[in-house]
Amino acid sequence: MDRTYTIDELFAAVRRRWKVMAMVAGGVLVLAALFIIRMPNEYRARALVMVEPFTPHPDLVVPVINAQSLESKVKSVRSNVYAHGLMATAIEELNLYPKAREKGMDEAVEELRTDTEVHAEGDNAFAITVRAKDAETAARTANRLAELYIEGNLQVRAGQVTRTRDIIGQKLAEMRGELSKAQGKVTAYKGAHADELPELLEARYHQRDQIAKAIEQEGTFAQDAQHRIDLIGTQPFGKDTEVGRLEDQFDVARAKLAGLTASLTPDHPDVVATKRELEATFARLQNARSRAAANDLELRRMTSAIDRGQKRIAELQKQQAQLDKVIAGTPMVQAQLTDLSKDVDLLNAKVAQLTSKKAEAEITAELEQKSGPSEFRVLESAQPPTVAASPNRPQILMLAMVAALFLGCAIALSQELSDRSLRSESEADMSLALPVLACIPELSGRYDMRVLQAHNTQVEA
């Protein structure tokens, strides 16, 4: 039958076996103390990095590197500090983790990552904490990680600005090339349609009016010449004309004079009168011939003028037709030039915008170069700690004492539970199932011991 123990019985068992409990607890405590003493010290060193970005007015310079939120900054700093290259550089420079480096640099980097913590301190500061077994090593490692982070971050930022500037410059060169091609197309199109350019349309209209006026003038001149010809007459020379009649009269008078001269003396009145008539007829004939020659010359001149006028009118009409064709094609040329000019204007706007961005990027690059070192600075360098951060020996010793006492009590109670001795009337009754005849009281105090000694003395006497 299983026995059950009360709290008093358990305390009584512990009191009976206090020596066992003390020996076990003392042994455990001694071993724990030796272990605690031999535990290596661990030191923590912290370097505080301040980030003070230079932010010019956005109306003056558009920032190339956008500001990050606090969470993004923490992630960015942690990833940069935990970068394999940065930590490998620190390990090689400070000769850290020699045993791990024998297995490989990756092993050493993992140990340094385990011993390094990065967390935010306010809005613009980051703390880099390093654990090491040596205080000087912890401080040097924390400071070197902070320096490497600042150097790397400055290089990255400078690279970002440089790449941005180079990309903008490359794009600007491409846009300028496209602009040159577009302008070349406009120039070539204007050269191919030089007579149909919109800016010459007004001049073409004026030129057409001048041609129309010239055609009208030439037509007027031709009409006047035709009128002169009509006045002069165009009948051929013959008997019905004045010259013909005068020639007939002259021939008659000459024949008459010849007949009279043959029969009469030169002084005869008829001969003299006939001579006078012949001379008058000859004079009239000469005048008629002169007038006929003049009229003929004027006729030829007027006819030539009419021919020239008609040819001139034909040429002017041809020019007018060409101008009409040019004027009719000008709207199409204007529409095509408008499309080409839109492309040129758009490319000009892009080139101007990229030129402005390039200037801003150059200014930003210069500002980044000048203000970069002041943006990242070690606000608080890591100092070798004078007190180890761990282990907390008093706390561990206190826990060891509690554990030792608990273990001693557990062993004492286990021995008590395994002991089958009968210590009370109830235990005897329960274990033997026999009636109890007598009980010997337990003598444990000083009074009971004195009574027992006095009883023994009387018995001896």
FENBEL-V439308 format. One record per helix or strand. SS is the DSSP state (@ for helix, = for strand). FROM is the first residue (numbers start at 0). LEN is the number of residues. Records with the same first field share a line. If there is no record, write none. Layout:
SS: FROM-LEN + FROM-LEN
//
This chain:
@: 6-10 + 17-21 + 69-12 + 83-11 + 97-6 + 104-10 + 134-58 + 193-3 + 197-35 + 241-22 + 268-107 + 392-26 + 424-8 + 445-15
=: 41-10 + 115-5 + 124-8 + 375-5 + 389-1
//
